[in-house]
């Protein structure tokens, strides 16, 4: 019986950088893949983005290489990951922190400053001697935006360099699950809209302000108050709550990706939130009454649910390796 919290978890910095690295694997740029993640003061994820074409632009009909001719140059059409993360967040980003794989260009820095982002954490600064880098520093300093270079980490998704949407969203769910202190089960959730824009992520953990070290994590005890069950917020509820509190969203026609099929309480909340599809990897409690009740409600409410292929996610962080 495990009563102590899981101690093999990702730090916040590791989590956000790992999300950047994973989402970058969606980029079709064969030369330079970048990813970015924006979080607020409560470490709630506000936006994610990778470098790619605008929504609706087919990757197959636009240039894939650089050219001296602007019309035929791939970079003419690419939106940088930082800009994508800012634009796709559709939230007030005042006071937020940005995590990104590559130090921002001047165009990206303007967007950072104008949107009120107050901190920038990055991995790579390969162009640190360029005029563009120096100009970005000048603007960040003048705007009093804090910036810091962090150590790199390695993220692997089933040994792939380009991943599908399903792989990306399940992968993101599994990475945020690596934040969970639950010693038995770590669950992650990712809500996306019909245009594949990420709305929110969540994992199973304690409510804001509750110290993980001061609450029980066991499953069994003579008194239920000495177990984890009264205190833990499930991943699905966290993702829904974050979507509704950071910038109230209509979740109609959205999809929730889960590493584990939802319990009856979470299924009810998924239905009430207006989510129309549940995609999950594991259904290990399928034979229990609670999970049969989940399917009964989802069927009656017309919410589609289906099992999808799993992906292997490995994060080699700061002196630790976690695989899900």
N, C-alpha and C positions, 0 to 999 in steps of 0.2 A: 504494500500500500504506500502510495506516495502522498505525503502531506506537505512537503516543502515545494516551493515554486521551482519551475524549470530555470536552470541557471545558464543554459546554453542558448542564448538568444542574441539577436543583433542589437547593437546600440542604435540610437536614432540616426546618427550620421551614417552608419553602415546601411541601415534600412533605406534611407533616401538615395544614397549613391547606388545601391543595388537596384532600386527601381529605375534610376537613370540608365544604368548599364543594360538592364533587360529591355526597357522600352526602345532603346537605340537599335535593338535587333529587328525592329520593324522597318527600319530605314532601307530604302532601295539604293541609296548612294553606295556605289561599290568602292569608293575611295575613302570616305570619311563618314562614319556613323556617330551621331551625337544624341544624347538624351538629357532631359531636364525635368526637375521636379520642384514644385512650389509648395511650401507648407506654412501654416500660420503659427501663432505663438503657443498654441496648444498641440502642436505637431500633427494637426489635421491636414491631410493632403488636399491642396486646392487645385492643382493642375499638373498634368504630365504631358510631355511632348517630345517628338523626335524630328530630325530634319527630313522633310519630305515635301511633296507637291501639295498645293491647296486642295481642299475637299472638292471632289468631282473631277479632278484632272487625272486622266488615266496614265499610269506610269509607263505604259507600253508605247505611248505616242509622243512622249516628250524626250528631249536629248538626255543621254546617259553619260556623256563625256564633256570635258571642258573644251572650249573653242575660243579663238580670238574673235569670232563673230558672235556678238551678244545674242542674236536670235537663236543660234545653235549651241549656246553654252548652257549646260545643265544648271549652273548656279543662278542663272537669270530667273529660273522658275522655282527654285527651292526656298522653302521657309525654314529658317534655322529652328532648332529645337527649343531654344529659349523663347522665341517669339510665339511658336506654337503653344507652348505651355501657358504663356500669358493670355493669348487670345482664346484658347479653348477652355481656360478656367472659368470664364464668364462670371467672375466674382470680384469683389473689392479686395485688392491685394496689398493695401496699406499696411506696412509693418511686417510683411511676410518675409520669409527666407527662401532663397533660390539655391538649389543644388544642381550642378551641371557638370557634364563630363569635360567641357572645354571652356576656357576663359572667354567671356563675352566680347564680341566685336563692338565697334562703335555704334552700329545700328541697333544691336541688341542692348547695349548699355543705355541708350536713349529710352528704350522701352522699359527697362528696369527702373530707371529713375522716374520716368513719367507715371508709372503705375504704383509708385510708393514702396517698392521692395527695398528693405533696409539692410539685408545681408546677402552676400553671395559666397557660396562655397563651391570650389571647383577642383578638378583633378589635374587637367593638362593645361600648360601654358607654353606650348611649343613655339609660339610666335612672340615670345616675350621681348624680343629686341625690335619688333616691327613698329612703325609709326602708329598703326591702328591700335596696337596693345597699349602704347604709351598714352594715346589720346583717350582710350577707355579708362585707364587709371586716373587720368586728370579729371574726367567727369565724375567718377566714383568718389574720388577724394573731395572734390568741390561740393558734392551732394551729400557728403558724410555717410556714404554707403559703406558698411564694413565688408571687407572681402578677405578670404583666407583660402590657402591651398591645403587640401586634405590628401592623405595617403590614398592611393588607388586600391581597388579590390577587384577580385575576379568573379564574374557571374557567368554561369554556363546553363544553357537551356537545351537539354537533350542533344548536346554537341552540334547545335545549329547556329549558323551565322545570319540566317533570315528566318523569322518565325511568322506563323499565321496569326490572325486575330484571336482565335480561340486559344492558341498557345500563349500569346501575350497576356491575355486576361487571366487565364488560369495561373500563369507564371507570376503575375503581379499578386494574385491572391495568396500564392504560396510564399512569396517573399514577405508580405506583411504578416503572415502567420508566424514567421520567424521572430516576430516581436513578442509573441504570446509567452506568458510565464506559466501557463497551465502545464503541469508535468506529465499529463496523460495525453491530451489532444490539443494540437495547435491548428486552428481553423482560420482561413482567410476568405474575404468576400470582396468582389469588385463589381460595381454597378456601372453600366455603360448605356448610352442612348443609341437610337437607331442609326446614327452616323458614326458609330464606333468611338465616340468621344467619352472619355472616362469621367464619370460624375463623382464617384467617391470610392474609398476602400476602407475596410475595417477588419479587425481581428478580435478574437475572444480575449477579453481582459477586464480589469476592474474599472469602475466609473472614474471619471476625472477627479483628481484630488485624493483618491484612495491609494495609500502606499501598498505596493505589492508585497512588501515584507511583513506587513502587519495583519494580513488576512490569511485564513486557512486555504489550502489548495487540495486537500484530500477529498475523496469521494464518500468515505464512510465515517460515521461517528454516531455516538448515542444521541447527540443533539444535532439537528440539521444546521443550526447556526454555526457549528464548528466544522462544516464542510464548505466547499467552494460554491455550492449551488445558489445560495441566496444572493451572492455578490457578483458573480461573473456576468458580464454583458456579452452576448453572443456576437459573432462576427457580422451576421446579417443585420442585427439591430444597430450595431455601431455604424455600419455603412449607410443604412437608411437615415439614422439620426444625423450623421455628418452632412449628408446631402440636404437635409431639411433645415439644418440650423446654420450652416455656413453661408448659404444663399438659397432660400427656399426654392426647391425644384419640383416641377410636375414630373413624377416618375412614370407616367403613363407611357406604355410602349418601350420601356427600358428593359434591360436584361441583367440579371444578377448571376455572376459566375462564382461558384463555391467549390472549395476543396472537399466539402462534406455535405451530403443532403440535409436540408433543414429539418429541425424538430418541429413539433406541432405549434409551439408558441411562435417560432420564427416564421413558419409558413403562414400563420394568420396575419402577421405584421407585413409580410411580403405582399399578400393579397390586398390589405388595407392601403398600402403605399401606392398601389396601382401598377406594380411591376408585372410585366406580361409573360416573362420567360425566365425559367430557372435552369441553368446549365451547371452540372456538378460532376465531380470525379468519383468520389466514393459514396457508397450507400451501405455502410457496414452495419447499420441498425435497422435494416429493411424489415426484419421479422418482428420488430417490437410494435406494440400497440400505438405508441406515440408517433412513430414514423408512418404507420399505416393511416393514422388519423391525418397526418400531413398531406398524404396523397389524396385522401378523400376530400379534403378542403380544396386543394389545388385543382382537382378534377371538376368539382362542382362550380368553382369560380372561373373556370376556363383558362387557368394559367398553365401554359405549356411547360413541361419539364422533361429533360432528357439527359442521359449520361454521355459524357464526352471523354475522349482519350486523355490520359494523364500526361504530364511532362515531368521530366526529372530536372529539378532546379538545385544547383549547387552554388553557394556563396562562400568564397574564401575571403573572410573579412580580416579584421585586425586581430591576429593571433587566434583565429578560430575558423573552423569550416563547418557549415551547416548544410545538410542535404535533405530535401523533401521530395 
